[in-house]
Amino acid sequence: MARHTSIFLNMQDYRDQVPETQRFHLNEVQDPDFLPLSFRRRIEKLEEDVRVQGSISTDLNSLFIVLNLRMKDLTKEPLPELYRQLRTTLKKHAGIEIAPPGNILELNENTRFRICPAFDLNRDPDIVSARQNCGAANLGRILENRIKTASNKINNFAVSLHVFESLFLVNNPGSFLNTEQRYFLQNFIENECFPADTQRYLQSCFSQIIDLAPQINELNPEKAYLKPIKNPDVLNKYLRIISGMAALSEHKVTFEQSPYREKLVEMTRRARVKNTADTLPGTIQEKNLSALLQREIGDTDVFSSFEPLFKNKSVCRMDQKSINLHLEHCRRYFDIEGYTDSSMLTFKTGHDMALIGGMAVDDANMYMAKTSAAAESRHWDFALNGSPFIHQIHSAGKYRYQPVQPSDNEQGLKYLAGMLNKSYTVPLLNDQLILIAANLEYRLLAEDTLCGRLTDVERIKTFIILVNWFRNATRANDSTSYDLRSSLDYFGGIIAIFAFMHRNEIYDSHLTMLSVFPECRDYALYRLSALNSEGKLTQENSLPYIFSGFILSHPGYNLNIRIQGDARPVLYSHARKLFNAMIAEDPRLPAKLLQGLEFTDTPVELTDRYPSLKSFKNKVIAPMLPPKVVLGEKGRELVNGIVTRIKKEQDTFLTYLGSAGSNVCNDLVYRIYEYSLSGENRLPAGLRNFRKTLLNSDISSFAELRQQFNLNISYHSCCARIFSECASILDVTIFPNFSFESEELVVNAFDYMTFGELKLKSHPYNRKLILPYRIILNTCTGFKTIKLIHEFFSNVISRKQLKELQDYSDEQISDLLTYVARITEIKMSTNLRCRFKNTADKNRYEFDGLQKGLFRSLFRILVTGGEVDLLNRTVRSLNKLLKEPVIEENEMTIRKFASARGGYFGGLPDHDDLIPKVNSPENLDMDLISQTTLETRKVQEILAPIFAENDTGYSSAETAQVPEKKAETVTEDSGKNAGKKQNEETAPENVSGMAVLELLAPEYQALLKRLLQVGEFTMNDFKSFCAEKNLMASGAMEVINSWALEQFDCTIIEEDEPMFFDRDLLTELFE
């Protein structure tokens, strides 16, 4: 089973089809003895889904829909109370538990949580044995050990539940756990023993807090979901874990909601102090500027006595003289307070290399504040002198979080030196990166900006090192396993400040980086405010900064991107290209965006991981930056709309990047997109060769193209759009083309493709105009009828016989005829059939008058051409997807359409002249028909015994005895039915749908029945269904399609996402 069988797959249908009055209040489904039948079936289905999938992420709104509960209750009743009632209902009726545990205080109907099978402690053998023997006399050593183990398991599980319930305490509200906290918690779950049936539940809890920030829960002992821990040892273990995670937090933790607040605050303080004392050796002089960066110095403002020279003003609005006066004022203050001891500020060795733990580290002087001789570098300090995070030492493949012993200092120095030398073999952690960034920030903002002790070369080299570390972090970040977003934001803020203050010193490549990485968004805001202050702000020069500062960094866009770091610049450049396209569509957009900005007089407020450095930046650096610029209400609405559109336009590209893997930059598709964003006019040699390959290739199947483009995506429409976009970039026209038709109804229009150099000019109405033709074209089975409908359709277009064609230019008409000819050629060269896209009732398609009239005209050609059975099945399937039937059931007869006139066809003039009467009596050679019929029977009679001898296990359609009939004389009335009569004469009279099915082996029949019982399914689901019948998926598909081709001249199951399956045909056979 998989996603498609889930009850949530048809959630929209459930919502639309079940009226509110037929739904139940939650308090009406509490009694298990009196459950409504519809609710019982739904909750049984939900139980099955959870059991199969193990864990499902959902919300209150979704569960109320699928369980037939009153949707209005979500707006009338308190949601926390409904959440608790629903949790009880799920556990009582379906054995489903919500993860993580807790009574949520603040939630909405879309707040996500996980549901998974409830755990049963009695499934653990140690616990069962302990309960059976607890209190017994003369216990053996084995039983005593089992009782002790059972006690440890239960205690550990109780601790883990309380930890998950109170995880929101260790960070600011709404904050995600950082990477260090995740490792800490995962280490506890993996290394402790738990009851056998609880691991899946704990893993579901862990997955939930990885995906979303921990929810705020009620911890008051009287209202909390879990009972308080009474055992002192167990309670102490719980407090150690929570305080340990709080010590790794990037924020100040207060534990306001916890009943153990005082204990947790003290334990967290001790943990931080101990970690600091046990890391790097060396004493800290508090009157040293580097000591101001110490995290433990305080939560108080160490610059409380400092009075800025220009109060409540930004000196950036003034001249360079004012900035110099401000810096001189700051220097006098720091000299008086003794914070600028020159002996402690810089590390001058005459070279950039130092030996750290026996390892040579390049650019060491950029990180260090002081050291002994370079050759004896056992004792060396960072500017952050003993950060509490150096103790996270990689050892034997695992991270250690306990305090490091003095003997481990050498190992810690070696590990950190290796990391600085970029020779590390383990993923970076946020705190290690932030430690490095803070030291480089100290160099740039304290030693250089304030004290002026760096040369021009040292300054720009330090900045380059900062940028290189930022790029290394972006490559490692994937926002899930290695979530480095907090450190990336930290780097970006420093880069933005330096780039603004030294704009003339940085390289063009750095300016490009500032425009495509949302972490550097502050630079764009500084530039906008500065241009406004200088009176130089225009629509043209503001657009790049508005895009970087408000669109690219918008949480609705940026937080949803989880791709490999190397691909991010191309993705963001692609978003910029889409933004430029929107401006081309709406030239007034720049003016609207500029009007949506609000320039304030409020000074910028700078943040930092270290409180003392944050204070330093806001007192010294912030006055040299321009004041805040924000979006007004109209500006926010406009930006939200732009972000929504960009996300929609980038769906295909994001799907590709998410499936491309870590080596994405070497992929062909990536290189094509990268070229399109580079601004170059000439294709690279490799892409030129690939373009020639496309142009020289014949008609290619979807599978062949997917292999040619090296795509790992199974979604058919996504691949087709990638093919189309890449072809456009390579200046090649693809047939079929999304400019002319879409996949709104016919999902397999792009199963076969070809390429050409001819440039075609499209028209907005082409998609509607071609859709009826596409449906009829894919339904045709004979070359003659294909040529007839092509001739008819081409004549309609060339003569402009439809009012919708009147505003087409001659070039558009010519290109439309060319396009129709190419897709007709593809049809004639392949076995392309008509497959429709499943859709909910509310999303049904609507044919306009032209489409309906054109379809009925084309339908008549096929009817008179004798292609009746397959055509009728196509029309019935199509009617199910339309708001109004294109042809009524009682109209689907040859006689009806043979006698039809212009009113049937939407006013198409001269349709009788355009539709050849291919099967009218005067055009039929009755002698040839009779002779062909007799020859067909003779061949069947000769072959029947052969097939009977070679395959005695199954009956064959050819072995059916067909009584010989004389050819009937076709009258004028029956001439219109000649195609149908011919089919009836050459087909077995007594072969029913079940008889045709019996040509398949029983196991394949059973498989088809199984597929009819489920909704849409993927290839993985198909493999599971085949495994149930002891069949191989590839073999089963081949056997079924071979049978279908023999009986119906078409396949009925094809690999796609979801898979194509002809339900209508099989349903008729089984009926």
HELIX and SHEET records of a PDB file:
HELIX    1   1 ARG A    3  THR A    5  5                                   3    
HELIX    2   2 MET A   11  GLN A   17  1                                   7    
HELIX    3   3 GLU A   20  GLN A   22  5                                   3    
HELIX    4   4 LEU A   26  VAL A   29  5                                   4    
HELIX    5   5 PRO A   32  PHE A   34  5                                   3    
HELIX    6   6 LEU A   37  GLN A   53  1                                  17    
HELIX    7   7 LEU A   60  VAL A   66  1                                   7    
HELIX    8   8 ASP A   73  LYS A   76  1                                   4    
HELIX    9   9 LEU A   79  ALA A   94  1                                  16    
HELIX   10  10 LEU A  121  ARG A  123  5                                   3    
HELIX   11  11 PRO A  125  ASN A  133  1                                   9    
HELIX   12  12 ARG A  141  GLU A  165  1                                  25    
HELIX   13  13 LEU A  167  VAL A  170  5                                   4    
HELIX   14  14 THR A  179  ASN A  191  1                                  13    
HELIX   15  15 GLN A  199  ASP A  211  1                                  13    
HELIX   16  16 PRO A  232  ALA A  247  1                                  16    
HELIX   17  17 ARG A  261  ALA A  277  1                                  17    
HELIX   18  18 LEU A  289  LEU A  293  5                                   5    
HELIX   19  19 ARG A  295  ILE A  297  5                                   3    
HELIX   20  20 VAL A  315  ARG A  317  5                                   3    
HELIX   21  21 GLN A  320  GLU A  337  1                                  18    
HELIX   22  22 SER A  342  MET A  344  5                                   3    
HELIX   23  23 ALA A  364  MET A  366  5                                   3    
HELIX   24  24 ALA A  374  GLU A  376  5                                   3    
HELIX   25  25 PRO A  406  ASP A  408  5                                   3    
HELIX   26  26 ASN A  409  LEU A  420  1                                  12    
HELIX   27  27 ASN A  430  GLU A  441  1                                  12    
HELIX   28  28 TYR A  442  LEU A  450  3                                   9    
HELIX   29  29 ASP A  456  ALA A  476  1                                  21    
HELIX   30  30 ARG A  485  MET A  501  1                                  17    
HELIX   31  31 ASP A  508  VAL A  516  1                                   9    
HELIX   32  32 PRO A  518  CYS A  520  5                                   3    
HELIX   33  33 ARG A  521  SER A  533  1                                  13    
HELIX   34  34 GLN A  539  ILE A  546  1                                   8    
HELIX   35  35 PHE A  547  ILE A  551  3                                   5    
HELIX   36  36 PRO A  555  ASN A  558  1                                   4    
HELIX   37  37 GLY A  565  ALA A  567  5                                   3    
HELIX   38  38 ARG A  568  GLU A  585  1                                  18    
HELIX   39  39 LEU A  589  GLN A  595  1                                   7    
HELIX   40  40 PRO A  611  PHE A  616  1                                   6    
HELIX   41  41 LYS A  617  ILE A  621  3                                   5    
HELIX   42  42 ALA A  622  MET A  624  5                                   3    
HELIX   43  43 GLU A  633  GLU A  649  1                                  17    
HELIX   44  44 ASP A  651  ALA A  660  1                                  10    
HELIX   45  45 VAL A  664  ASN A  666  5                                   3    
HELIX   46  46 LEU A  668  SER A  678  1                                  11    
HELIX   47  47 ALA A  685  ASN A  696  1                                  12    
HELIX   48  48 PHE A  702  GLN A  708  1                                   7    
HELIX   49  49 HIS A  716  ILE A  729  1                                  14    
HELIX   50  50 ASN A  766  THR A  779  1                                  14    
HELIX   51  51 PHE A  783  SER A  798  1                                  16    
HELIX   52  52 LYS A  803  LEU A  805  5                                   3    
HELIX   53  53 ASP A  810  SER A  829  1                                  20    
HELIX   54  54 ASP A  841  ASN A  843  5                                   3    
HELIX   55  55 GLY A  849  THR A  864  1                                  16    
HELIX   56  56 ASP A  869  ASN A  879  1                                  11    
HELIX   57  57 GLU A  889  GLU A  891  5                                   3    
HELIX   58  58 ILE A  894  ALA A  898  1                                   5    
HELIX   59  59 GLY A  902  PHE A  905  5                                   4    
HELIX   60  60 HIS A  911  LEU A  914  1                                   4    
HELIX   61  61 PRO A  921  ASN A  923  5                                   3    
HELIX   62  62 MET A  926  ASN A  950  1                                  25    
HELIX   63  63 ALA A  957  THR A  959  5                                   3    
HELIX   64  64 GLU A  972  GLY A  975  1                                   4    
HELIX   65  65 ALA A  978  THR A  986  1                                   9    
HELIX   66  66 GLY A  993  LEU A  997  1                                   5    
HELIX   67  67 PRO A 1002  LEU A 1012  1                                  11    
HELIX   68  68 MET A 1019  GLU A 1028  1                                  10    
HELIX   69  69 ALA A 1033  PHE A 1048  1                                  16    
HELIX   70  70 ARG A 1063  PHE A 1070  1                                   8    
SHEET    1   A 3 ILE A  56  THR A  58  0                                        
SHEET    2   A 3 PHE A 113  PRO A 117 -1                                        
SHEET    3   A 3 ILE A  96  ALA A  99 -1                                        
SHEET    1   B 2 MET A 353  ILE A 356  0                                        
SHEET    2   B 2 MET A 359  ASP A 362 -1                                        
SHEET    1   C 2 MET A 368  THR A 371  0                                        
SHEET    2   C 2 TRP A 380  PHE A 382 -1                                        
SHEET    1   D 2 HIS A 394  SER A 395  0                                        
SHEET    2   D 2 LYS A 398  TYR A 399 -1                                        
SHEET    1   E 2 LEU A 597  PHE A 599  0                                        
SHEET    2   E 2 VAL A 629  LEU A 631 -1                                        
SHEET    1   F 3 SER A 700  SER A 701  0                                        
SHEET    2   F 3 TYR A 752  GLY A 756 -1                                        
SHEET    3   F 3 THR A 733  PHE A 735 -1                                        
SHEET    1   G 2 ILE A1053  GLU A1054  0                                        
SHEET    2   G 2 PHE A1060  PHE A1061 -1                                        
END                                                                             
